[in-house]
Amino acid sequence: MLKNWLAAGAVSLAVGMSATASFAQTTTVPGEQVGLATGAPLPEGIYALNTFVYRSNQNNGPGSVDVGVNVPVLVWSTPFVPFGGRVELLVAPPTVFAFGKNSGPNGARDLSINVGTFVGGIWAFDLGNNFGVSLLGGVYLNELNGDRGVLVSNGGQLLGAPVLGQLASNTYRMGVAASYTGEGYNLTANLTANIYDSPATFGGNNTFGLRGPFIISDSLNLDLTATKKFGKFEIGAIGYGTYNFDISQFSLAAGNRGNFSLGGLIGYDFGMFTAQAYVAHTVASAVRRSDTTEGWFRLIVPLYSPTPVVASAAPIIRKY
């Protein structure tokens, strides 16, 4: 068990889709950092993390889909501590899945979409007395290896394109987080900004209007965690939401100012790895179609440490 039981955060994508258009949200999925003490520095070493979220929405009409996002992350917590802050480097190649909810010719085919690989870094400070803060900066390289997605019915008809119009632009990500991790608690607030080059276009031909241009809203996510460790178990409450700045008529976020979800989390430290699961439901939303239930599962595995890992009676949870 790590001195501060690991929280190597996740990089992921939030999407909601209908039969006719993409539902724009931040490229960073709201809720991807809950359960993680993102303000606290990781011990030096290399960590692997995988987070999967399954989103079920209340739209059951023709062509409707549920959405899954899988985010494998590799984190190197370096030995470098300029001005007292630990430098941590990370890379993540998220994948989005859509699962058709209806059979028959009008139902949607399953599909997968590559999100541009995220590369970034974290500068994390231990302020003492179990308080920590961190700064994050990075970019999703959507213009290099991101996808756009075409939603097609089982009968071969076009239902929606592009599925993820926000991937027409690289996503520039910035974040700040603060954590308290004393006495087995993880009390963390994390604010994440996604900035886009807008309007933006996809490369290649203009088939089905896939190229653009697209007006993409800059956005903010807020992830909140309040959990407590009891031995190897962890339990607590979580909340997360997103806020879109541009909801004008031609924006991908048209009419959708944002949403907020509340739920609960459980976790267990297996020694060689840590597992977390949490569920949340929308409690406030600007649009009906965004009323969803999300189930999350996360594995955190320390791959390498330059010094032996020492068990702690009051482990933390930390970040990405």
N, C-alpha and C positions, 0 to 999 in steps of 0.2 A: 504494500500500500504506500503510495507516495506521501511524502511529508505533507504536501498540500493536495488532497486527492483531486487530481487532475481536472482541469477544465479546458481542454483545447478546443476552442469554439468551432462552429461549423459555418461554412460558406454555402449558401443555398439560394434557391429561387422560389418565389411565391407566384403562383399563377392561378387564375380561375378562367374557365373557358365555357363558351356557349356554342351553339350550333352555327352561329353566324360570324362571330368575331372574337378576338382575344380580349381578355380582361386585364388591363395593365395594372401592375403593382410594382413595387421595388424589385430589382433583381435579387437583392438580399431578402430572403424570406422572413417575414415577421415571425418571431418566435424561435429562430434558429439559434439564439444564444441564451435562451432561458435554461435554468438549471446549471449554468456554468458561471463561475466566479471570474468574469471577464476582466475585472479590474486588477486582479492579483497576478504577479509574475509567476510563470512556471519554473520549476527547478530545471537546471541545465539538462538537456537531453533531447531525444527524438521521440515523437509521439505520433501514433496513427489514430484517427477518429473517423467513424462513419455514422452519419445521421440520416435517417429515412423518415419522411412524413407522408402520410396518406390523408388527403383532403376529400371529404364527402360533402357535396353541396346539395341543396334542396331542390334543384332543378332536375326533373325527371322527364322532360319533354324529348321529342325526337332529336337525336344528335347530341344529347347531353353526356357529359363525362365526369368521372372522378379523376383526381390528379394525385400523382405521387412524385416526390423529389428525393433523389439519392445523392448524398454529398460525401465522398471520401476526401479526407483532409490529411496532409502530412505537415507536421509542425516541427521545426528545429528551434529549440530554445537555446540560443547561442551562449557562449561564455562572455560575450561583450556586454558591458554595463556602463555605457557613457552617461556621465552625470548621475549615476546611481540607478538608471533604468535599464532593465533587461531587454535586449533586442531579440525578438522572435520572428522567424521567417516562416511563411506558409504558402502552400500551393494546394489548389482544389479544383477538380474537373466535375462540376455538377451535371446531373442528367435529370430531365423532366419526363415523366410518363403520363399519358392520358389513357384512361380505361373507359371504353364505351359502356353506358349503363343499360342500353336496350339492345335486344337482338332484332333480327329481321333486317330488311333492306334499308330502313330509315335510321337504324342505330349507327353509332360512330365506331369506326375501326380504332383499335388500340394503336398508339404511336409513341415514339420516344424522340426527344429533342436534346441536342447537346448545347449546354450553356457554355459561353466562352470561359476557358480556364482562368481561375482567379489566382493572381500572384500578389502578395502583399507582405506587410510587416507590422509588428506591434512593438511598442515601446512601453514597458510596464514597470511601475514603481511600487516598491514596498515602503509605505509611509510610516510603518511602525504601528503598534497597538492593534494589529490585525486589519488595518485599513490599506487599501491599494487602489491605484488609479492606472489607467492605460490609455494610450492613443493608438489608433489603427489607421493605416492608409494602404490602398491597393487599387487594383483594377481588374475587372472581368474583361478578358480579351475577346469580346464578341465579334469584333471585326476580323479577327484572325481565325477563330475556329468555332464561333457560335453558329447556331442553326436558326431557322425561322419557323418551321412546322407547317404542315398542311393537313387539315382535318377533313377526312373523307368518310362517307357513309359506307356501310357494308355493301350497298348496291353500286358503289363506285361514283357517287355524286359528290361534288365539292361542297363541304359544309362551312369551311372557314379558313381563311389564309390572309396574312400569316397568323399563326397561333400566338406567337410571342413577338409582337412588333417592337417591343423595347430592346430586343437583341440586335436591332439595326445599328445601334450605337454601342461602343465600349461603355461600360459602367464604371465610373470613378467613385470609389467608396472611401468614406472617412467615418471614423467612429471615436467615441469617448466613453469610458466605463468607469464606475466606482464600485468597490466591493468591501464589505465587512465580513470576515471569515473566522471570527473568534468563537470559541466554545461550541464548535460544530455547526455554527450557523453559516448560511450563505445568503447574504442580503446584498443584492446586486441590481444596479440600474445601468442600462446600456443604451446609448443613443447612436443610431447609425444613419448616415446620409448617403443617398445614391444620386449622383449627378450625371446627366447625359448631354451628349452633343445633339441638340434638337433644333430644327428638324434633322432627321437622319434617314438614310436609305440603305437597303441591302445591295450588295454587289450582284452581278449577274443579270439575267434577263428579267423582263417585267411580267412574266407569265402569271396570270390570275391576280395581277396587281401586287405581287409580292415585294416589289422593290421599294416602294414608298413614293414620296417622303412621308415620314411619320412624326407627329408632334408628341414628344415623350415628356412626361411630367417628372421633374425632380421631386424627391420624396424623402421622408424621415420615418424611421422605425424606432419604437421604444419597446425594449424587452425588460421585464421586471421579474425578479426571483426572490422568494422568501422561503427557504427550506432549512431543515435541521437534521443533523446526523444523529442516529441512535445506534451506536456500535457500527456495524457494517451497513445498516439500513439508512435510507434518507427519505424524507417525506416533506411535502410543503405545497405552497400555492405559487402559481405563475400567472402572468398576464402579459399580453403583447398586442401591438397594433401598429398601423401605418397611417401616414398623413401625406396626401398628394397635394402639391402646390398648384398645378395647372389642371383645372377640371373644365376648361372651356370646351366648346362644341366639337372642335377638331382634335382635341387631345386624346391619346389612348386611354386616359383616365377620366374621360368626359362624364360629368355628373357624379363621380365617385371621390368624395373628399377623403374617405378612409374608413377604417373599421378597428374594432378592439375586441379581443377575446380573453376569457378567463378560464382557468382550469387548475388541475393538480398534477403533481409529479411524485413518482416513487423511484428509488434507485437502490442499487446494491453493489458493494465492493467485493468482487470475487478474488481479489488478490492479484492475479495476473492481468485482470482487466476489470473495468467498471461498466455497468449497464445502467441506463436510465430509460424510463418510459413516462410519457405524459400525454394528457388529453386536454383539449380546450375547445370551447364553443363560443361563437360570436355572440357578444352581448350588446354591441352597438355597431351599426353599419349604415353607410349612406345609401346603399343599394340593396334591394332584396336578394339579388342573386349572390351576394357575398355572405349570406347567412350560412355558415358552414360548421362542421365538426371536424377537427383534425386530431389524428393519433400519431404520436412520434415515438421513435425508438432510436437509441444511441448507444454505441460501443466506443470506449476509450481505452487504448492499449499503449502502455509505455514500451517503446522498442529498444531504447538505449539510454543509459545514464552513466556518466563518467565516475560516479561514486555510488556505493551501495545504497539502495533505497531503504530508509528507516521507517518503521511503522510509527504512527502518531496517534495519540488518544483523541486528538481533536483535528481530524483531517479537514482540508478545505475542498473547494471544488473550483476549478478555475478554467479556463477560458479558451478563447481563441481570439 
